[in-house]
Amino acid sequence: MFKKLLIANRGAIAARIERTLQDLHVGSVAVYSEADLGSLHVRNADLAISLGEGAAAETYLKTDKILAAARQAGAQAIHPGYGFLSENAAFAEECESQGFAFVGPTPEQLRTFGLKHTARDLAAAQGVPMLRGTPLLNTAQDATDAATQIGYPVMLKSTAGGGGIGMRVCYSEEELREAFDKVRQLGLNNFSDGGVFIEKYIEHARHLEVQIFGDGQGEVIALGVRDCSIQRRNQKVIEETPAPGLPDGIAEALCEAAIQLGKATHYRSAGTVEFVYDSDVKKFYFLEVNTRLQVEHGVTEQVWGVDLVRWMVELAAGTLPPLSTLMASLTPQGHAIQARLYAEDPGRNFQPSPGLVTHVHFPPADGKALRIDTWIEAGAEIPAFFDPMVAKVIAHDSTRQSALARLDEALAKTEIYGVETNCAYLRQILAYQPFVESNPWTRCLEGLTYKANTFEVLVAGTQTTVQDFPGRLGYWAVGIPPSGPMDSRSFQMANRLLGNAAGTAGLEITMNGPTLRFNTDAVVAITGAEIVIELDGQPCPMNTAFRVCAGSVLKLGSIVRKGARSYLALRGGIVVPSYLGSCSTFILGQFGGHAGRALRVGDVLHLPPSQSLADGAVLPVSLALALPDVQTLRVIYGPHAAPEYFTPAYMETFLATEWEIHFNSSRTGIRLIGPKPEWVRESGGEAGLHPSNIHDNPYAIGAVDFTGDMPVILGPDGPSLGGFVCPVTVISADLWKLGQLRAGDLVRFVPVDLPTAHSLARSGEAEVQTLEEQSPSWERAQLSSPIVMTEGEGSTRLVARLSGDANLLLEIGDPELDLTLRFRAHALMRAMEAQNLNGIIDLTPGIRSLQIHYASNLITSGQLLSIIKQLWADVLKKTNLRVPSRIVHLPLSWDDPACQLAIRKYMTTVRKDAPWCPSNLEFIRRINDLGSIDDVYNIVFNASYVVMGLGDVYLGAPVATPLDPRHRLVTTKYNPARTWTAENSVGIGGAYLCVYGMEGPGGYQFVGRTLQMWMRYRMPEAFQGKSWLLRFFDQVRFYPVSAEELEVIRRDFPLGRYDIKIEQTEIALSDYHAFLEQHHEAISTFQKCQQAAFDAERQRWIENGTANFESNDVAPEEGEDVPLANGLQAVESGIAGNLWQVLVSLNDRVEVGQVVVVLESMKMEISLVAPCSGTVMEIRVQPGAPVRSGQCVIVIKED
């Protein structure tokens, strides 16, 4: 037997061959186009070799590349699979001439049967029944002359064709003449052979075929008859065996004819003899021979209990038993049916659907009753270069009826998302009368009308996403936000109008809505901010359930007057896969919803079948969204306020101010424009230079987070962990209001007490459930300390702070970096987890803190505080805390090009004179008083970074600090932050190191880049079944690699082809204290030098004027625009923002509705259109300039 075999193919057949090779203990060698890097055939191979970039002509059809790969791998044999080079006689010859066994027929047999006209000649010589036909034809006139003799209709065929390519049915001389050159050209383009011929076409023909296998010595056996009549455009869709409904003796005669033909050539290996069967006259005729393994070979294997690939390999290796011996033990059992699952859209004329597969679920398959041959998994990319087949689903049972039912059930349970598939179409075929009644013919599907429970996106809108309520809960501790609808009140009311369940997925629409074409009847409701609604050009009402008929177009225009978001609910909801327990879209993380992103033109979304079409429900007028000129946001004071961080006078100012919404606001956070804070301290000390800095602690959604001097209300896509103070937190009952704030709006914060907040939350929930207005009374509360419990003192002190009405923030000890405090927070978290309390949603640790997110209707804050008090006492009794730890060795590309690029972008677009530019490493050296950058290098690579928190910048991103204080490099963060950071960049901020979990903004000083911390789809073994790599108290140790090496590692790691070293250990607090004591003097000396350098750097900033940085992105004041003369019209901005693009020039001619300017606001692109047709007379703004709401940006002279 061979030691290694190369598979010269891709996809499902390559993965299927690998299974057999594994059973035979033969090493498998895969080859792949770079477009197929994510294929299972690459992942599962013992060795995979790239054929480079490009389509088949540059990869799988390049014989020199494939043979070079076989030599490189040390393979003894090559299996061609099907398609590509499988029937290429020259390739087979080249394989054998270079010493590789070709697993298939002989080159001579490939030539004989490879051309249909020579195959016809051989079959005729053997007395096999033939359709009337011709030899190769030279001209269209030759073809029409022959067709006149044979009689129309005829089939025009390319002699080298296959897979349905190069075949055209012609019903008249005109059609034949028109098709002749096209079919010739198809043959030349696809098979390098322009030969064509014609044969009689049978209108209601069945496509039957016989699986043969020959030993090359004259012995040939047949393994039954397959029916492949269910075809679309000559491409097989459903195949089965045995062929149903044949008269007695036909199957036997077919097998005899196939064997006779095989014996005539001493056929070797697997092959298929295809026949046309005329049901009217009950006769069959020779069609062609496929000298390879067929796509549908699996149905034969299931019924006969054989492995044809094994036979092929064993025959090529010379170890296959005699065919007579094999045949003697074989008896066909039952019935098998195969469905080909394609990435194509039946609703759009079966156009291919390449793209990223975001979700894959097949039902459990034992390989016998149900078998699934596939190459995809979530995260795979369907290339546009190749055949769109993604899987073959094969059901086997004792009868055809039961096999059909099993296949239908399997398809019903199959879920593939991210690309469109023909899965629903296949199920409709299985219920189609000709197939059910065992009376199919090759064109019967032309009578099947596909019914799609879908709607298509014709216009995407500014930002339209799939969301559900309450979103993705339970992952806050690792930096995964809840997402969900930003205005959850309007979203829930839309679902209530339709009678949908609470968690039903719908669409969130921001500023400008989508245009959708429905392929099925549906009932919808639109709530939230008032938006223009048209159904087939006719206006429709807000807050009303109305019907949309199949074929109708629903157009949602722009939001009018106030508000930022509208919501579209559909009865039954949108069918999208759940990701980490929710269907909500998290755009930054690229997961959830529809492909992890906002909708795009061409997207297809699915609806559940058979929903009620009852409509007419209307939301009471009192519940319709009504937005005041100044929005009131009720807040809980804390967790960090006056007098600890802010002056009491400033907090009074904060609450008295009408804050303006900054244009750079989004679902992540809403930035506020208002009075600069008054701090009671000069810096954050060890946590950072700015007085807003604290050691990283968990945030609550709705917290007003002072990132430096800029307050930001954290939204549902915001970070879970950070190092900034939060003086107030929006209460749960008012969080929905954040979703309706737009640039330029005004808000005022009003404090309430905790009982009031809980009462308002209950009223809000009741309003949604009953659709009846609730009018709870409430009043402004006096400010009082957010601290609701203090236990102990010093390092044993536990302080409980209110962080809104649904979170308690527990802080331990003094505000300093002390691993003891983190140990105790961890012990308290574990103790809370052990309680398994009903109503606890999340437990999220920080550096010296623990946040408890709870449901106040299930457990009160008083009950929680009582439990916490007792658990804290138990924690303090433990004298030697220990935690499990892993030493995780990670590659680090020092000063990686991606980091250098981010610095260059920052200097170009944000701040060119920052002290940390152009080299973050030089800045780290200087601020830590080190002799050279090499010293920085040595410290980073010698340090053992202990993971203190996860999700510092989302998605399991670690915030870590060295165990040895002498390795703690201290820096400031970027001010202002970068707008772009490459995924998995490694940086230092304060005393902490962070690995960025995803691409996005950032502020840590770069040292390099490493491999992935987070996997959306595939989880390598190191991830232990979770999407995030690291765990609390892991120790990260870096080893150096080049940028080029890291590029390969980052490619291979997600595919499971790069392993990282992980050592199991533990950290004992007593051992750590002993280490600190032993090295006390050296640590103290290092820290004093470091502090002196830090102070000196700060003084340099003050002296050269770089200590503070003020952004100039403030919109112009009101009143700048002058009235326009008659005949002039203004293009006005409906929202504050930054001008991104001006798409016209002076004196340009524009049409009404033409996009002339694009703004950037709320981290989205907003298009401004011409209000009339005319000529551009003035352009009042330039790219990069701030724009206020209502400002005139362009003046047009109306026609």
Buried (B, 14 or more C-beta within 10 A) or exposed (E): BBEBBBBBBBBBBBBBBBBBBEEBEBBBBBBBBEBBBBBBBBBBBBBBBBBEEBBBEBBBBBBEBBBBBBEEBEBBBBBBBBBBBBBBBEBBBBBBEEEBBBBBBBBBBBBBBBBBBBBBBBBEEBEBBBBEBBBBBEEBEBBBEBBEEBEBBBBBBBBBBBBEBBBBBBEEBEBBBEBBEEBBEBBBEBBEBBBBBBBBBBEBBBBBBBBBBBBBEEBBBBBBBBBBBBBBEBBBBBBBBBBBBBEEEBBEBBBEBBBBBBBBBBBBBBBBBBBBBBBEEEBBBBBBBBBBBBBBBBBBBBBBBBBBBBBBBBBBBEEBEEBEEBBEEBEBEBBBBBBBBBBBBBBBEBEBBBBBBBBBEBBEBEEEBBBBBBBBBBBBBBBEBBBBBBBBBBBBBEEBEBBBBBBBBBBEEBBBBBBBBBBBBBBBBBEBEBBBEEBBBBBBBEEBEBBBBBBBBBBBBBBBBBBBBBBBBBBBBBBBBBBBBBBBBBBBBBBBBBBBEEBBBBBBBBBBBBBBBBBBBBBBBBBBBBBBBBBEEEEBEBBBBBBBEBEBBBBBBBBEEBBBBBBBBBBBBBBBBBBBBBBBBBBBBBBBBBBBBBBEEBBBBBBEEEBEEEBEBBBEEEBBBEBEEEBEBBBBBBBBBBEBBBBEEBBEBBBEBEBBBBBBBBBBBBBBBBEEBBBEEEBBBBBBBBBBBBBBBBBBBBBBBBBBBBBBBBBBBBBBBBBBBBBBBBBBBBBBBBBBBBBBBBBBBBBBBBEBBBBBBBBBBBBBEEBEEBEBEBEEBEBEEBBBBEBBEEBBBBBBBBBBBBBBBBBBBEBEBBBBBBBBBBBBBEBBEEEEBEBBBBBBBBBBBBBBBBEBEEBBBEEBBEBBEEBBEEBBEEEEBBBEBBBBBBBBBBBBBBBBEBBEBBBEEBBEEBBBBEBBBBBBBBBBBBEEBEBBBEBBBEBBBBBBBBBBBBBBBBBBBBBBBBBBBBBBBBBBBBEBBBBBBBBBBBBBBBBBBBBBBBBBBBBBBBBBBBBBBBBBEBBEEBBBBBBBBBBBBBEBBEBEEBBEBBBBBBBBBBEBEBEEEEBBBEEBEEBBEEBEEEBEEBBEEBBEBBEEBBEBBEEEEBBEBEEEBBBBEEEEBEEBEEEBBBBBBBBBBBBBEBBBEEEBEBEBEBEBBBBBBBBBBBBBBBBBBBBBBBBBBEEEBBBBBBBBBBBBBBE
